[in-house]
Amino acid sequence: MKQAGASCADLAEWLRVMHRCKVNRSSIDRYLKKLPEMTELQTIATEPQPNLFEKNR
């Protein structure tokens, strides 16, 4: 859900409604930062690769 654009507050609300599990938004944020899938996405987003045109200059 986070990769699809949901916020941590959205995830906390979904857990509360669908699974009766009360979790703080900051706890979800800390957990997601530890996941390797999320760190890979952040690395890709913060370090754009040069396009083919720029490489050939």
Secondary structure, DSSP 8 states (H G I E B T S, - for coil): -TTTT--HHHHHHHHHHHH-----HHHHHHHHHHSHHHHHHHHHHHS----HHHHT-
